[in-house]
């Protein structure tokens, strides 16, 4: 399935990469969306941010008989996922670090498709005990295989310094709230600007070359 010619604002899919009950990913994505709503590109109408929660996509473990490279999707859930991803020009991935990597649900979601990812841009927000950087590194490698260009600025959130557990119940590992330091927001703003500018540049390059640019 090919991407159509882009018009209008850059459509950024904010992908929540964890589906685990008690996850922090939804709260992290909420913070990203709140900061993005105040970003000049969004306020000026040059970009829009749309939440894409993998927990709501209901994707089973990859069950397509034909490799994604061929775009021959046999199942309704794959075609629905293709429509969601294909409608985005760019992405911001929110991922925790699960045992030095990304959640299985996120890897599975990437593996379902190819053309819908290809030639687009992404930013990464990772979080975990050590900031989630190992997951972010792995995700960048995975995205490279489906031809997604990852911008250089990344947001890393530590469970020790960017979350507040003062009101959490003792012994509750799912408690606490996100409370990023001021420099984290500044980094996120820079990353969002890169996502928008890179997406515009790749779209312009594709149009000049006579190739279809991502949907928008």
SEGUDO-669183 format. One record per residue: x, y, z of N, C-alpha, C, O in turn. Coordinates in steps of 0.001 Angstrom, whole numbers, plus 500000, padded with zeros to 6 digits. Layout:
BEGIN
     nu     nv     nw    cau    cav    caw     cu     cv     cw     ou     ov     ow
      X      Y      Z      X      Y      Z      X      Y      Z      X      Y      Z
...
This chain:
BEGIN
     nu     nv     nw    cau    cav    caw     cu     cv     cw     ou     ov     ow
 500852 498806 500000 500000 500000 500000 500885 501240 500000 501691 501431 500910
 500738 502068 498996 501586 503242 498862 500993 504428 499600 499779 504511 499788
 501842 505330 500010 501413 506555 500662 501035 507590 499617 501654 507661 498555
 500025 508392 499913 499532 509381 498965 500283 510696 499119 501057 510878 500058
 500043 511610 498184 500693 512912 498210 500252 513720 499430 499060 513785 499730
 501186 514325 500124 500873 515087 501322 500333 516467 500986 500827 517148 500087
 499324 516856 501720 498854 518240 501704 498549 518631 503139 498276 517770 503975
 498595 519937 503432 498221 520403 504752 499293 520178 505791 500463 519995 505455
 498896 520192 507069 499862 520083 508165 500497 518698 508237 499952 517714 507738
 501665 518655 508872 502324 517377 509118 501534 516642 510194 501338 517161 511293
 501087 515446 509879 500308 514650 510829 501260 513718 511574 501842 512808 510983
 501412 513953 512868 502339 513194 513696 501557 512187 514537 500718 512571 515351
 501833 510908 514340 501222 509870 515148 502016 509673 516428 503195 509321 516378
 501387 509895 517569 502026 509729 518877 501727 508309 519358 500647 508036 519882
 502686 507418 519176 502454 505993 519389 502841 505575 520806 503998 505703 521207
 501855 505073 521560 502098 504542 522892 502526 503089 522733 501721 502241 522347
 503791 502801 523030 504360 501515 522678 504165 500399 523678 504526 499259 523387
 503606 500677 524851 503367 499638 525851 501876 499350 525967 501056 500268 525934
 501531 498083 526101 500133 497693 526281 499906 497067 527656 498807 496590 527940
 500910 497063 528498 500846 496391 529798 499883 497110 530751 499910 498338 530838
 499023 496353 531473 498225 496990 532523 499150 497640 533552 500169 497061 533928
 498797 498831 534002 499640 499545 534942 500799 500278 534299 501666 500800 535001
 500831 500327 532986 501914 500998 532252 501974 502485 532575 500986 503084 532998
 503144 503066 532370 503318 504510 532502 503268 505200 531136 503271 506428 531059
 503222 504417 530073 503306 504970 528724 502210 505959 528395 502463 506960 527725
 500981 505695 528861 499880 506610 528562 500113 507967 529219 499810 509005 528629
 500656 507962 530450 500944 509229 531133 502069 509974 530437 502012 511196 530298
 503096 509249 529998 504193 509888 529274 503686 510489 527970 504039 511614 527617
 502855 509733 527258 502288 510248 526005 501415 511466 526257 501381 512388 525442
 500703 511473 527388 499896 512645 527732 500748 513882 527928 500371 514977 527511
 501901 513707 528566 502834 514828 528726 503353 515298 527377 503429 516500 527126
 503709 514364 526510 504184 514731 525175 503107 515517 524429 503395 516538 523805
 501870 515037 524497 500775 515717 523797 500546 517112 524351 500266 518043 523596
 500666 517264 525678 500447 518575 526291 501525 519569 525861 501223 520716 525531
 502777 519126 525866 503869 519995 525412 503696 520311 523928 503892 521449 523502
 503330 519302 523148 503155 519510 521711 502052 520514 521410 502140 521263 520437
 501013 520534 522239 499902 521464 521994 500337 522916 522086 499683 523800 521532
 501453 523167 522792 501979 524528 522937 503130 524810 521982 503690 525906 521985
 503484 523818 521162 504601 523997 520237 504189 524944 519104 503064 524852 518612
 505073 525849 518685 504720 526798 517622 504204 526136 516347 503300 526667 515702
 504768 524982 515972 504322 524313 514749 502879 523849 514860 502125 523910 513889
 502494 523383 516047 501124 522925 516265 500183 524110 516404 499104 524122 515811
 500584 525103 517179 499736 526274 517363 499559 527049 516059 498525 527681 515845
 500561 526998 515197 500475 527697 513920 499815 526902 512818 499678 527393 511698
 499398 525664 513119 498703 524847 512128 499616 524116 511172 499147 523542 510190
 500923 524123 511440 501862 523433 510551 501979 521952 510892 502537 521181 510111
 501459 521544 512052 501509 520147 512457 500339 519838 513377 499834 520713 514081
 499921 518592 513360 498910 518100 514294 499443 516807 514903 500152 516046 514245
 499095 516568 516162 499540 515368 516869 498316 514532 517215 497369 515025 517829
 498341 513262 516818 497210 512366 517037 497678 511138 517807 498640 510484 517404
 497009 510819 518907 497382 509687 519740 497077 508373 519032 495993 508189 518479
 498047 507462 519054 497878 506111 518515 498298 505146 519622 499489 504918 519835
 497318 504582 520320 497579 503710 521463 497540 502258 520997 496498 501773 520557
 498673 501566 521091 498712 500176 520639 497754 499286 521420 497301 498263 520907
 497441 499666 522658 496501 498882 523444 495106 498875 522822 494303 497986 523106
 494819 499860 521978 493508 499948 521338 493498 499354 519933 492435 499240 519321
 494660 498974 519414 494738 498456 518052 494427 496963 517967 494058 496463 516904
 494575 496261 519072 494206 494839 519148 494898 494006 518066 494259 493228 517357
 496203 494186 517958 496977 493418 516983 497449 492115 517606 498149 492143 518618
 497085 490972 517031 497625 489709 517550 499093 489572 517160 499614 490372 516384
 499754 488550 517705 501114 488271 517267 501092 488059 515767 500229 487352 515248
 502040 488671 515068 502044 488734 513613 501539 487439 512971 502130 486373 513146
 500445 487550 512232 499806 486363 511652 499558 486495 510154 498734 485771 509595
 500272 487423 509494 500136 487569 508047 501005 486516 507343 502186 486387 507668
 500447 485764 506389 501230 484733 505701 502253 485291 504719 503222 484609 504384
 502049 486524 504254 502948 487133 503273 503764 488218 503964 503192 489011 504712
 505075 488287 503746 505896 489336 504372 505367 490736 504067 504848 490990 502980
 505505 491642 505038 504949 492992 504918 505492 493747 503715 504816 494627 503183
 506697 493420 503283 507313 494098 502149 506421 494081 500911 506478 495001 500095
 505587 493030 500764 504746 492881 499571 503402 493584 499704 502691 493731 498710
 503036 494022 500907 501793 494767 501084 500533 493971 500803 499481 494556 500545
 500618 492648 500846 499474 491773 500557 498827 491363 501878 499054 490262 502380
 498014 492270 502435 497459 492062 503761 496180 491234 503682 495257 491572 502942
 496132 490144 504452 495002 489215 504390 493974 489425 505499 492831 488988 505371
 494369 490091 506589 493492 490173 507754 492966 491590 507981 493683 492563 507745
 491714 491709 508439 491142 493038 508695 491948 493863 509693 492069 495077 509524
 492508 493226 510740 493260 494011 511717 494521 494610 511096 494954 495693 511491
 495110 493912 510130 496287 494455 509446 495897 495631 508567 496600 496640 508529
 494791 495509 507867 494352 496597 506994 493965 497826 507811 494203 498958 507388
 493369 497601 508980 493050 498753 509855 494332 499433 510321 494427 500660 510309
 495313 498640 510731 496580 499192 511194 497294 499913 510058 497915 500954 510272
 497205 499364 508855 497795 500010 507681 497195 501390 507461 497913 502336 507136
 495886 501510 507635 495209 502795 507448 495664 503808 508495 495890 504976 508179
 495798 503355 509743 496224 504254 510827 497632 504788 510560 497861 505996 510612
 498562 503898 510279 499953 504304 510065 500100 505078 508760 500826 506070 508702
 499415 504629 507719 499514 505299 506426 499002 506722 506445 499399 507537 505612
 498119 507034 507390 497562 508392 507483 498513 509372 508147 498264 510578 508146
 499607 508865 508716 500567 509731 509411 501736 510084 508503 502182 509269 507695
 502222 511306 508648 503425 511742 507940 504680 511447 508742 505757 511244 508182
 504528 511425 510068 505674 511274 510962 505174 510670 512266 503971 510503 512466
 506115 510344 513155 505740 509664 514390 506588 510146 515561 507727 510582 515397
 505994 510052 516747 506750 510115 517994 506424 508832 518743 505269 508587 519091
 507438 508018 518988 507255 506759 519695 507557 506946 521176 508589 507510 521540
 506656 506473 522024 506867 506462 523468 507085 505014 523880 506181 504189 523752
 508271 504701 524371 508573 503310 524717 509294 503185 526054 510193 503970 526354
 508899 502200 526857 509685 501874 528042 510822 500932 527663 510875 500410 526550
 511724 500728 528608 512778 499739 528459 512319 498458 529153 512145 498426 530371
 512127 497398 528356 511795 496086 528900 512991 495177 528671 513202 494696 527558
 513770 494940 529708 514893 494003 529603 515824 494345 528444 516156 493498 527615
 516237 495618 528410 517194 496133 527431 516621 496246 526006 517380 496310 525039
 515316 496269 525878 514728 496376 524541 513357 497034 524637 512963 497530 525693
 512642 497030 523521 511307 497604 523452 510265 496532 523766 510570 495342 523687
 509044 496932 524121 507997 495944 524364 507719 495093 523123 507835 495569 521994
 507355 493845 523346 507039 492953 522233 505903 493509 521380 505904 493350 520160
 504933 494164 522024 503798 494715 521282 504238 495776 520284 503670 495878 519196
 505240 496565 520643 505731 497606 519743 506498 497001 518577 506290 497398 517431
 507378 496050 518849 508105 495375 517767 507124 494704 516815 507287 494780 515597
 506109 494048 517366 505098 493379 516564 504358 494370 515664 504100 494085 514495
 504021 495539 516219 503287 496549 515448 504119 497074 514290 503592 497315 513204
 505412 497253 514515 506293 497694 513431 506376 496616 512354 506303 496923 511164
 506526 495362 512762 506737 494270 511819 505543 494015 510903 505713 493433 509832
 504349 494433 511292 503153 494200 510484 503202 494903 509129 502606 494424 508164
 503915 496047 509047 503847 496901 507869 505241 497209 507328 506254 496962 507982
 505261 497754 506117 506535 498233 505564 506340 499559 504828 506876 500583 505250
 505582 499549 503741 505442 500763 502928 504865 501928 503716 505198 503083 503453
 503999 501632 504683 503352 502686 505460 504341 503400 506384 504106 504544 506772
 505441 502737 506737 506503 503359 507527 507537 504049 506643 508088 505090 507004
 507787 503461 505498 508940 503813 504672 508960 505274 504237 507950 505815 503785
 510131 505906 504380 510313 507280 503935 509782 508328 504883 509698 509501 504521
 509419 507928 506098 508877 508878 507063 509891 509159 508178 510993 508612 508190
 509496 510008 509092 510390 510509 510134 509815 510165 511502 508597 510091 511669
 510694 509956 512480 510227 509666 513836 511126 510298 514883 512326 510476 514675
 510519 510630 516008 511240 510986 517219 510962 509915 518253 509951 509218 518172
 511853 509776 519229 511717 508731 520242 511746 509342 521638 512623 510140 521968
 510764 508948 522450 510732 509270 523874 510811 507946 524617 509876 507148 524568
 511928 507710 525307 512068 506451 526045 512158 506722 527543 512580 507799 527966
 511759 505738 528333 511770 505919 529778 512057 504584 530461 511784 503516 529915
 512609 504673 531660 512920 503464 532414 513844 503768 533569 514148 504927 533849
 514293 502709 534244 515168 502865 535403 516440 503615 535025 516922 504450 535791
 516981 503320 533851 518181 504000 533362 517856 504957 532214 518698 505218 531355
 516632 505474 532209 516226 506412 531180 515680 505774 529922 515205 506471 529026
 515745 504440 529844 515193 503761 528684 516029 503860 527428 515536 503562 526340
 517285 504271 527548 518100 504495 526354 518386 503232 525560 518524 503282 524338
 518474 502100 526249 518725 500859 525516 517541 500513 524628 517714 500028 523510
 516337 500763 525129 515145 500556 524314 515125 501525 523135 514795 501145 522012
 515485 502790 523407 515521 503783 522335 516513 503413 521251 516231 503572 520064
 517680 502916 521656 518680 502493 520683 518157 501335 519826 518317 501323 518606
 517529 500367 520495 517006 499210 519759 515896 499636 518809 515843 499176 517668
 515007 500516 519275 513916 500985 518420 514455 501691 517188 513927 501503 516092
 515493 502497 517344 516074 503186 516196 516596 502188 515168 516441 502397 513965
 517209 501111 515633 517698 500078 514722 516539 499416 513987 516606 499207 512775
 515486 499091 514715 514308 498456 514109 513671 499373 513070 513331 498932 511972
 513510 500645 513416 512888 501591 512492 513738 501794 511245 513207 502023 510158
 515050 501712 511397 515920 501835 510235 515657 500763 509192 515821 501004 507996
 515248 499577 509639 514982 498477 508719 513718 498699 507897 513572 498117 506822
 512792 499540 508391 511596 499866 507608 511697 501282 507038 510691 501888 506669
 512927 501796 506972 513264 503046 506300 512608 504268 506948 512175 505191 506258
 512542 504260 508273 512111 505443 509021 513352 506185 509485 514246 505594 510090
 513408 507482 509201 514530 508316 509627 514252 508848 511028 513275 509566 511237
 515102 508500 511986 514935 508941 513371 515758 510205 513603 516958 510228 513330
 515114 511249 514103 515808 512524 514317 516843 512373 515431 516718 511478 516266
 517864 513236 515455 518959 513055 516413 518614 513337 517868 519203 512737 518767
 517672 514239 518115 517325 514576 519492 516345 513554 520055 515330 513241 519433
 516662 513038 521247 515821 512028 521888 515532 512465 523318 516377 513076 523973
 514329 512144 523798 513946 512433 525174 514061 511150 525994 513454 510133 525658
 514847 511207 527075 515034 510057 527957 514555 510430 529359 515034 511397 529951
 513617 509661 529876 513027 509940 531179 513415 508847 532172 513217 507661 531910
 513964 509252 533303 514376 508314 534338 513278 508159 535385 512674 509142 535812
 513028 506927 535790 512048 506692 536844 512490 507320 538167 511658 507559 539042
 513778 507586 538323 514300 508147 539557 514182 509664 539621 514010 510225 540703
 514273 510336 538469 514319 511800 538491 513167 512476 537763 512951 513674 537950
 512417 511743 536936 511369 512363 536131 509965 511871 536474 509011 512121 535736
 509849 511167 537604 508558 510723 538113 508503 511022 539608 509520 510973 540300
 507313 511328 540092 507103 511677 541495 506323 510554 542181 505178 510280 541822
 506940 509911 543162 506316 508803 543874 505895 509191 545290 505576 508323 546103
 505895 510477 545583 505622 510925 546951 504207 510582 547406 503979 510374 548597
 503264 510519 546488 501879 510225 546839 501487 508786 546538 500330 508408 546722
 502426 507990 546083 502121 506597 545737 501952 505753 546990 502572 506027 548017
 501118 504735 546905 500930 503826 548018 502176 502975 548207 502763 502525 547223
 502594 502743 549443 503776 501906 549688 503619 500523 549056 502590 499863 549205
 504652 500112 548358 504644 498794 547738 503911 498715 546416 503801 497635 545836
 503404 499849 545923 502690 499853 544632 503658 500215 543512 504009 501386 543368
 504102 499236 542709 505084 499522 541659 504500 500278 540473 505242 500741 539608
 503169 500408 540424 502548 501134 539315 502183 502557 539703 501624 503293 538889
 502492 502963 540942 502119 504292 541410 503039 505375 540881 503922 505125 540061
 502809 506585 541372 503620 507719 540949 503013 508439 539760 502103 507937 539101
 503537 509624 539503 503070 510416 538365 504274 510980 537629 505350 511126 538207
 504094 511289 536376 505193 511845 535600 505442 513290 536017 504505 514079 536141
 506712 513628 536231 507099 514980 536641 508458 515300 536040 509450 515386 536764
 508516 515479 534720 509813 515690 534055 510476 516992 534488 509806 517990 534751
 511795 516962 534557 512547 518180 534816 512404 519154 533666 512046 518762 532555
 512684 520435 533928 512493 521477 532925 513267 521244 531651 512784 521571 530566
 514467 520683 531758 515274 520455 530569 514665 519390 529667 514939 519362 528467
 513839 518512 530238 513191 517474 529416 512208 518117 528433 512142 517723 527268
 511452 519099 528902 510509 519766 527999 511261 520491 526890 510844 520460 525732
 512358 521140 527237 513146 521827 526225 513657 520847 525163 513656 521153 523970
 514087 519681 525608 514556 518665 524664 513419 518175 523790 513600 517979 522588
 512245 517973 524381 511086 517531 523610 510699 518557 522556 510387 518193 521422
 510717 519830 522918 510391 520883 521952 511356 520847 520774 510940 520981 519624
 512646 520665 521058 513635 520563 519983 513361 519355 519102 513428 519446 517876
 513053 518223 519727 512782 517011 518969 511569 517178 518054 511600 516753 516899
 510508 517791 518560 509307 517997 517751 509598 518897 516550 509099 518658 515450
 510409 519931 516770 510783 520814 515659 511545 520034 514589 511333 520245 513395
 512430 519136 515016 513171 518312 514061 512242 517385 513290 512399 517211 512081
 511272 516790 513983 510330 515891 513324 509568 516629 512230 509412 516112 511123
 509092 517836 512535 508325 518609 511549 509204 519023 510374 508818 518849 509218
 510384 519569 510662 511250 520071 509581 511776 518924 508719 511836 519054 507496
 512155 517815 509330 512631 516671 508550 511510 516099 507686 511736 515726 506535
 510310 516033 508239 509177 515505 507469 508892 516376 506259 508650 515869 505163
 508920 517698 506461 508719 518615 505336 509811 518433 504274 509534 518412 503075
 511046 518303 504742 512163 518172 503806 512078 516878 503007 512312 516886 501799
 511746 515770 503658 511634 514498 502949 510455 514508 501986 510527 513949 500891
 509367 515151 502409 508219 515259 501510 508544 516068 500273 508142 515708 499166
 509277 517171 500455 509672 518002 499317 510622 517248 498394 510520 517346 497171
 511550 516491 498989 512499 515722 498179 511792 514659 497368 512124 514434 496205
 510797 513991 497990 510048 512958 497292 509241 513555 496144 509139 512960 495071
 508666 514743 496380 507874 515395 495324 508771 515802 494155 508388 515656 492994
 509966 516312 494464 510905 516712 493415 511345 515519 492589 511564 515627 491382
 511472 514379 493255 511916 513168 492561 510780 512480 491846 510995 511484 491157
 509553 513000 492000 508410 512410 491323 507867 511191 492030 507144 510392 491434
 508217 511037 493330 507727 509895 494085 506596 510360 495005 506523 511540 495345
 505699 509424 495417 504629 509807 496329 505177 510162 497695 506035 509458 498228
 504682 511256 498267 505075 511659 499620 504068 511107 500604 502974 510706 500206
 504414 511075 501896 503484 510535 502892 502175 511279 502934 502072 512434 502520
 501163 510579 503452 499816 511115 503569 499768 512264 504562 500553 512296 505509
 498861 513202 504358 498659 514247 505337 497308 514882 505168 496957 515795 505916
